[in-house]
């Protein structure tokens, strides 16, 4: 059964080692990634079994994580704010 990560900014989900029933073991960087609208699935590279399902953060989650000092969230928030500012000028 796949592990579900509801908080994208949760520490270590990218680096924690996961074992698949087929015997493969590794972290998310070694998995096959499939992007969907609200989540990203990570599958075993050996048997394609889905091992992780990671929810994409909404704006409130990005803002909260940025306010808590999360560097990735601060980068994402800066990109969103820049895009919004450009959109307003157009």
Buried (B, 14 or more C-beta within 10 A) or exposed (E): EBEEBEEBBEEEBEEEEBEBEEEBEBBBEBBEEEEEEEBBBBBBBBEEBBBBBBBEBEEEBBBBBBEEEBEEBBEBBEEEEEEEEEEEEE
